[in-house]
């Protein structure tokens, strides 16, 4: 994800980093759920 840092204030930077962190957490949670669902189907 390319972010133009030069034109951002510190507050904007922090907000952007938070957004990216939240997106990453969502991805990790989704992957965990997919991994936990797979074994159930095999039974």
N, CA, C, O and CB atoms as a CASP TS submission, in Angstrom:
PFRMAT TS
TARGET T0000
AUTHOR 0000-0000-0000
METHOD Language model
MODEL 1
PARENT N/A
ATOM      1  N   UNK     1       0.853  -1.194   0.000  1.00  0.00           N
ATOM      2  CA  UNK     1       0.000   0.000   0.000  1.00  0.00           C
ATOM      3  C   UNK     1       0.886   1.241   0.000  1.00  0.00           C
ATOM      4  O   UNK     1       1.554   1.530   0.993  1.00  0.00           O
ATOM      5  CB  UNK     1      -0.963   0.008   1.233  1.00  0.00           C
ATOM      6  N   UNK     2       0.892   1.951  -1.077  1.00  0.00           N
ATOM      7  CA  UNK     2       1.738   3.136  -1.186  1.00  0.00           C
ATOM      8  C   UNK     2       1.018   4.341  -0.593  1.00  0.00           C
ATOM      9  O   UNK     2      -0.096   4.675  -0.996  1.00  0.00           O
ATOM     10  CB  UNK     2       2.122   3.404  -2.661  1.00  0.00           C
ATOM     11  N   UNK     3       1.665   4.980   0.360  1.00  0.00           N
ATOM     12  CA  UNK     3       1.081   6.159   0.990  1.00  0.00           C
ATOM     13  C   UNK     3       2.018   7.332   0.766  1.00  0.00           C
ATOM     14  O   UNK     3       3.225   7.222   0.979  1.00  0.00           O
ATOM     15  CB  UNK     3       0.828   5.927   2.512  1.00  0.00           C
ATOM     16  N   UNK     4       1.451   8.468   0.330  1.00  0.00           N
ATOM     17  CA  UNK     4       2.270   9.661   0.128  1.00  0.00           C
ATOM     18  C   UNK     4       2.489  10.327   1.479  1.00  0.00           C
ATOM     19  O   UNK     4       1.619  11.036   1.984  1.00  0.00           O
ATOM     20  CB  UNK     4       1.598  10.649  -0.883  1.00  0.00           C
ATOM     21  N   UNK     5       3.650  10.093   2.051  1.00  0.00           N
ATOM     22  CA  UNK     5       3.915  10.515   3.424  1.00  0.00           C
ATOM     23  C   UNK     5       4.269  11.995   3.498  1.00  0.00           C
ATOM     24  O   UNK     5       3.975  12.651   4.497  1.00  0.00           O
ATOM     25  CB  UNK     5       5.040   9.683   4.022  1.00  0.00           C
ATOM     26  N   UNK     6       4.887  12.519   2.466  1.00  0.00           N
ATOM     27  CA  UNK     6       5.416  13.885   2.520  1.00  0.00           C
ATOM     28  C   UNK     6       4.334  14.926   2.789  1.00  0.00           C
ATOM     29  O   UNK     6       4.565  15.908   3.494  1.00  0.00           O
ATOM     30  CB  UNK     6       6.121  14.215   1.223  1.00  0.00           C
ATOM     31  N   UNK     7       3.149  14.702   2.220  1.00  0.00           N
ATOM     32  CA  UNK     7       2.092  15.701   2.329  1.00  0.00           C
ATOM     33  C   UNK     7       1.195  15.496   3.545  1.00  0.00           C
ATOM     34  O   UNK     7       0.187  16.185   3.699  1.00  0.00           O
ATOM     35  CB  UNK     7       1.255  15.687   1.084  1.00  0.00           C
ATOM     36  N   UNK     8       1.559  14.553   4.408  1.00  0.00           N
ATOM     37  CA  UNK     8       0.703  14.235   5.547  1.00  0.00           C
ATOM     38  C   UNK     8       1.236  14.848   6.834  1.00  0.00           C
ATOM     39  O   UNK     8       2.444  14.963   7.041  1.00  0.00           O
ATOM     40  CB  UNK     8       0.574  12.728   5.706  1.00  0.00           C
ATOM     41  N   UNK     9       0.291  15.238   7.696  1.00  0.00           N
ATOM     42  CA  UNK     9       0.662  15.664   9.040  1.00  0.00           C
ATOM     43  C   UNK     9       0.850  14.427   9.910  1.00  0.00           C
ATOM     44  O   UNK     9       0.528  13.315   9.492  1.00  0.00           O
ATOM     45  CB  UNK     9      -0.412  16.615   9.648  1.00  0.00           C
ATOM     46  N   UNK    10       1.368  14.620  11.112  1.00  0.00           N
ATOM     47  CA  UNK    10       1.576  13.488  12.025  1.00  0.00           C
ATOM     48  C   UNK    10       0.260  12.795  12.343  1.00  0.00           C
ATOM     49  O   UNK    10       0.197  11.567  12.399  1.00  0.00           O
ATOM     50  CB  UNK    10       2.246  13.958  13.323  1.00  0.00           C
ATOM     51  N   UNK    11      -0.796  13.585  12.552  1.00  0.00           N
ATOM     52  CA  UNK    11      -2.103  13.008  12.874  1.00  0.00           C
ATOM     53  C   UNK    11      -2.587  12.118  11.737  1.00  0.00           C
ATOM     54  O   UNK    11      -3.067  11.009  11.969  1.00  0.00           O
ATOM     55  CB  UNK    11      -3.134  14.118  13.157  1.00  0.00           C
ATOM     56  N   UNK    12      -2.459  12.607  10.516  1.00  0.00           N
ATOM     57  CA  UNK    12      -2.891  11.827   9.346  1.00  0.00           C
ATOM     58  C   UNK    12      -2.089  10.533   9.238  1.00  0.00           C
ATOM     59  O   UNK    12      -2.628   9.476   8.912  1.00  0.00           O
ATOM     60  CB  UNK    12      -2.737  12.658   8.051  1.00  0.00           C
ATOM     61  N   UNK    13      -0.792  10.641   9.518  1.00  0.00           N
ATOM     62  CA  UNK    13       0.069   9.453   9.476  1.00  0.00           C
ATOM     63  C   UNK    13      -0.421   8.411  10.475  1.00  0.00           C
ATOM     64  O   UNK    13      -0.540   7.230  10.148  1.00  0.00           O
ATOM     65  CB  UNK    13       1.540   9.832   9.775  1.00  0.00           C
ATOM     66  N   UNK    14      -0.705   8.865  11.704  1.00  0.00           N
ATOM     67  CA  UNK    14      -1.157   7.940  12.751  1.00  0.00           C
ATOM     68  C   UNK    14      -2.462   7.277  12.345  1.00  0.00           C
ATOM     69  O   UNK    14      -2.635   6.072  12.521  1.00  0.00           O
ATOM     70  CB  UNK    14      -1.330   8.674  14.094  1.00  0.00           C
ATOM     71  N   UNK    15      -3.379   8.068  11.800  1.00  0.00           N
ATOM     72  CA  UNK    15      -4.668   7.516  11.367  1.00  0.00           C
ATOM     73  C   UNK    15      -4.455   6.466  10.289  1.00  0.00           C
ATOM     74  O   UNK    15      -5.063   5.397  10.323  1.00  0.00           O
ATOM     75  CB  UNK    15      -5.597   8.632  10.848  1.00  0.00           C
ATOM     76  N   UNK    16      -3.587   6.779   9.330  1.00  0.00           N
ATOM     77  CA  UNK    16      -3.336   5.853   8.227  1.00  0.00           C
ATOM     78  C   UNK    16      -2.733   4.552   8.754  1.00  0.00           C
ATOM     79  O   UNK    16      -3.136   3.464   8.343  1.00  0.00           O
ATOM     80  CB  UNK    16      -2.400   6.495   7.181  1.00  0.00           C
ATOM     81  N   UNK    17      -1.771   4.670   9.659  1.00  0.00           N
ATOM     82  CA  UNK    17      -1.143   3.474  10.225  1.00  0.00           C
ATOM     83  C   UNK    17      -2.165   2.633  10.971  1.00  0.00           C
ATOM     84  O   UNK    17      -2.133   1.405  10.899  1.00  0.00           O
ATOM     85  CB  UNK    17       0.009   3.860  11.164  1.00  0.00           C
ATOM     86  N   UNK    18      -3.078   3.292  11.691  1.00  0.00           N
ATOM     87  CA  UNK    18      -4.130   2.563  12.400  1.00  0.00           C
ATOM     88  C   UNK    18      -5.012   1.822  11.419  1.00  0.00           C
ATOM     89  O   UNK    18      -5.349   0.658  11.634  1.00  0.00           O
ATOM     90  CB  UNK    18      -4.974   3.515  13.254  1.00  0.00           C
ATOM     91  N   UNK    19      -5.389   2.497  10.334  1.00  0.00           N
ATOM     92  CA  UNK    19      -6.229   1.862   9.313  1.00  0.00           C
ATOM     93  C   UNK    19      -5.542   0.612   8.774  1.00  0.00           C
ATOM     94  O   UNK    19      -6.164  -0.442   8.640  1.00  0.00           O
ATOM     95  CB  UNK    19      -6.533   2.850   8.158  1.00  0.00           C
ATOM     96  N   UNK    20      -4.255   0.742   8.468  1.00  0.00           N
ATOM     97  CA  UNK    20      -3.501  -0.384   7.909  1.00  0.00           C
ATOM     98  C   UNK    20      -3.444  -1.522   8.927  1.00  0.00           C
ATOM     99  O   UNK    20      -3.611  -2.688   8.568  1.00  0.00           O
ATOM    100  CB  UNK    20      -2.064   0.056   7.503  1.00  0.00           C
ATOM    101  N   UNK    21      -3.208  -1.182  10.203  1.00  0.00           N
ATOM    102  CA  UNK    21      -3.154  -2.210  11.246  1.00  0.00           C
ATOM    103  C   UNK    21      -4.476  -2.948  11.344  1.00  0.00           C
ATOM    104  O   UNK    21      -4.508  -4.175  11.442  1.00  0.00           O
ATOM    105  CB  UNK    21      -2.797  -1.588  12.601  1.00  0.00           C
ATOM    106  N   UNK    22      -5.576  -2.188  11.318  1.00  0.00           N
ATOM    107  CA  UNK    22      -6.906  -2.798  11.434  1.00  0.00           C
ATOM    108  C   UNK    22      -7.159  -3.724  10.252  1.00  0.00           C
ATOM    109  O   UNK    22      -7.674  -4.829  10.424  1.00  0.00           O
ATOM    110  CB  UNK    22      -8.008  -1.710  11.511  1.00  0.00           C
ATOM    111  N   UNK    23      -6.798  -3.276   9.053  1.00  0.00           N
ATOM    112  CA  UNK    23      -6.974  -4.117   7.859  1.00  0.00           C
ATOM    113  C   UNK    23      -6.175  -5.408   8.002  1.00  0.00           C
ATOM    114  O   UNK    23      -6.674  -6.492   7.698  1.00  0.00           O
ATOM    115  CB  UNK    23      -6.537  -3.355   6.581  1.00  0.00           C
ATOM    116  N   UNK    24      -4.927  -5.286   8.467  1.00  0.00           N
ATOM    117  CA  UNK    24      -4.078  -6.471   8.635  1.00  0.00           C
ATOM    118  C   UNK    24      -4.675  -7.435   9.647  1.00  0.00           C
ATOM    119  O   UNK    24      -4.656  -8.649   9.444  1.00  0.00           O
ATOM    120  CB  UNK    24      -2.668  -6.065   9.074  1.00  0.00           C
ATOM    121  N   UNK    25      -5.213  -6.885  10.751  1.00  0.00           N
ATOM    122  CA  UNK    25      -5.833  -7.738  11.770  1.00  0.00           C
ATOM    123  C   UNK    25      -7.034  -8.468  11.197  1.00  0.00           C
ATOM    124  O   UNK    25      -7.239  -9.651  11.469  1.00  0.00           O
ATOM    125  CB  UNK    25      -6.255  -6.907  12.991  1.00  0.00           C
ATOM    126  N   UNK    26      -7.832  -7.756  10.398  1.00  0.00           N
ATOM    127  CA  UNK    26      -9.001  -8.387   9.770  1.00  0.00           C
ATOM    128  C   UNK    26      -8.560  -9.537   8.878  1.00  0.00           C
ATOM    129  O   UNK    26      -9.162 -10.611   8.893  1.00  0.00           O
ATOM    130  CB  UNK    26      -9.810  -7.354   8.951  1.00  0.00           C
ATOM    131  N   UNK    27      -7.511  -9.309   8.104  1.00  0.00           N
ATOM    132  CA  UNK    27      -6.992 -10.352   7.211  1.00  0.00           C
ATOM    133  C   UNK    27      -6.545 -11.568   8.017  1.00  0.00           C
ATOM    134  O   UNK    27      -6.848 -12.705   7.656  1.00  0.00           O
ATOM    135  CB  UNK    27      -5.816  -9.810   6.365  1.00  0.00           C
ATOM    136  N   UNK    28      -5.824 -11.323   9.108  1.00  0.00           N
ATOM    137  CA  UNK    28      -5.319 -12.418   9.938  1.00  0.00           C
ATOM    138  C   UNK    28      -6.487 -13.199  10.528  1.00  0.00           C
ATOM    139  O   UNK    28      -6.476 -14.430  10.525  1.00  0.00           O
ATOM    140  CB  UNK    28      -4.402 -11.880  11.067  1.00  0.00           C
ATOM    141  N   UNK    29      -7.501 -12.485  11.037  1.00  0.00           N
ATOM    142  CA  UNK    29      -8.672 -13.148  11.616  1.00  0.00           C
ATOM    143  C   UNK    29      -9.386 -13.985  10.569  1.00  0.00           C
ATOM    144  O   UNK    29      -9.781 -15.120  10.837  1.00  0.00           O
ATOM    145  CB  UNK    29      -9.639 -12.117  12.216  1.00  0.00           C
ATOM    146  N   UNK    30      -9.551 -13.426   9.373  1.00  0.00           N
ATOM    147  CA  UNK    30     -10.236 -14.144   8.297  1.00  0.00           C
ATOM    148  C   UNK    30      -9.476 -15.425   7.950  1.00  0.00           C
ATOM    149  O   UNK    30     -10.080 -16.480   7.758  1.00  0.00           O
ATOM    150  CB  UNK    30     -10.379 -13.244   7.044  1.00  0.00           C
ATOM    151  N   UNK    31      -8.156 -15.325   7.871  1.00  0.00           N
ATOM    152  CA  UNK    31      -7.339 -16.499   7.545  1.00  0.00           C
ATOM    153  C   UNK    31      -7.449 -17.552   8.642  1.00  0.00           C
ATOM    154  O   UNK    31      -7.542 -18.746   8.357  1.00  0.00           O
ATOM    155  CB  UNK    31      -5.865 -16.094   7.342  1.00  0.00           C
ATOM    156  N   UNK    32      -7.439 -17.103   9.907  1.00  0.00           N
ATOM    157  CA  UNK    32      -7.569 -18.049  11.024  1.00  0.00           C
ATOM    158  C   UNK    32      -8.894 -18.785  10.927  1.00  0.00           C
ATOM    159  O   UNK    32      -8.953 -20.002  11.101  1.00  0.00           O
ATOM    160  CB  UNK    32      -7.458 -17.318  12.387  1.00  0.00           C
ATOM    161  N   UNK    33      -9.960 -18.039  10.648  1.00  0.00           N
ATOM    162  CA  UNK    33     -11.284 -18.649  10.564  1.00  0.00           C
ATOM    163  C   UNK    33     -11.337 -19.647   9.417  1.00  0.00           C
ATOM    164  O   UNK    33     -11.922 -20.722   9.555  1.00  0.00           O
ATOM    165  CB  UNK    33     -12.365 -17.575  10.385  1.00  0.00           C
ATOM    166  N   UNK    34     -10.731 -19.299   8.286  1.00  0.00           N
ATOM    167  CA  UNK    34     -10.695 -20.224   7.153  1.00  0.00           C
ATOM    168  C   UNK    34      -9.953 -21.500   7.541  1.00  0.00           C
ATOM    169  O   UNK    34     -10.394 -22.604   7.220  1.00  0.00           O
ATOM    170  CB  UNK    34     -10.024 -19.560   5.927  1.00  0.00           C
ATOM    171  N   UNK    35      -8.831 -21.345   8.227  1.00  0.00           N
ATOM    172  CA  UNK    35      -8.023 -22.500   8.622  1.00  0.00           C
ATOM    173  C   UNK    35      -8.777 -23.384   9.609  1.00  0.00           C
ATOM    174  O   UNK    35      -8.655 -24.608   9.562  1.00  0.00           O
ATOM    175  CB  UNK    35      -6.696 -22.040   9.235  1.00  0.00           C
ATOM    176  N   UNK    36      -9.552 -22.776  10.500  1.00  0.00           N
ATOM    177  CA  UNK    36     -10.268 -23.579  11.494  1.00  0.00           C
ATOM    178  C   UNK    36     -11.491 -24.243  10.876  1.00  0.00           C
ATOM    179  O   UNK    36     -11.952 -25.273  11.369  1.00  0.00           O
ATOM    180  CB  UNK    36     -10.687 -22.710  12.687  1.00  0.00           C
ATOM    181  N   UNK    37     -12.018 -23.666   9.808  1.00  0.00           N
ATOM    182  CA  UNK    37     -13.195 -24.256   9.161  1.00  0.00           C
ATOM    183  C   UNK    37     -12.823 -25.460   8.294  1.00  0.00           C
ATOM    184  O   UNK    37     -13.617 -26.390   8.156  1.00  0.00           O
ATOM    185  CB  UNK    37     -13.908 -23.206   8.309  1.00  0.00           C
ATOM    186  N   UNK    38     -11.642 -25.448   7.720  1.00  0.00           N
ATOM    187  CA  UNK    38     -11.234 -26.525   6.806  1.00  0.00           C
ATOM    188  C   UNK    38     -11.298 -27.917   7.444  1.00  0.00           C
ATOM    189  O   UNK    38     -11.888 -28.819   6.849  1.00  0.00           O
ATOM    190  CB  UNK    38      -9.826 -26.267   6.312  1.00  0.00           C
ATOM    191  N   UNK    39     -10.720 -28.125   8.623  1.00  0.00           N
ATOM    192  CA  UNK    39     -10.728 -29.477   9.201  1.00  0.00           C
ATOM    193  C   UNK    39     -12.139 -30.006   9.452  1.00  0.00           C
ATOM    194  O   UNK    39     -12.369 -31.211   9.344  1.00  0.00           O
ATOM    195  CB  UNK    39      -9.949 -29.486  10.505  1.00  0.00           C
ATOM    196  N   UNK    40     -13.082 -29.134   9.782  1.00  0.00           N
ATOM    197  CA  UNK    40     -14.449 -29.570  10.058  1.00  0.00           C
ATOM    198  C   UNK    40     -15.075 -30.223   8.832  1.00  0.00           C
ATOM    199  O   UNK    40     -15.823 -31.193   8.950  1.00  0.00           O
ATOM    200  CB  UNK    40     -15.302 -28.388  10.516  1.00  0.00           C
ATOM    201  N   UNK    41     -14.766 -29.688   7.660  1.00  0.00           N
ATOM    202  CA  UNK    41     -15.345 -30.225   6.422  1.00  0.00           C
ATOM    203  C   UNK    41     -14.807 -31.625   6.115  1.00  0.00           C
ATOM    204  O   UNK    41     -15.493 -32.432   5.487  1.00  0.00           O
ATOM    205  CB  UNK    41     -15.052 -29.281   5.244  1.00  0.00           C
ATOM    206  N   UNK    42     -13.591 -31.908   6.554  1.00  0.00           N
ATOM    207  CA  UNK    42     -12.969 -33.198   6.251  1.00  0.00           C
ATOM    208  C   UNK    42     -13.606 -34.343   7.036  1.00  0.00           C
ATOM    209  O   UNK    42     -13.550 -35.496   6.608  1.00  0.00           O
ATOM    210  CB  UNK    42     -11.478 -33.140   6.549  1.00  0.00           C
ATOM    211  N   UNK    43     -14.208 -34.032   8.174  1.00  0.00           N
ATOM    212  CA  UNK    43     -14.779 -35.085   9.031  1.00  0.00           C
ATOM    213  C   UNK    43     -15.939 -35.798   8.355  1.00  0.00           C
ATOM    214  O   UNK    43     -16.529 -36.708   8.937  1.00  0.00           O
ATOM    215  CB  UNK    43     -15.249 -34.493  10.359  1.00  0.00           C
TER
END
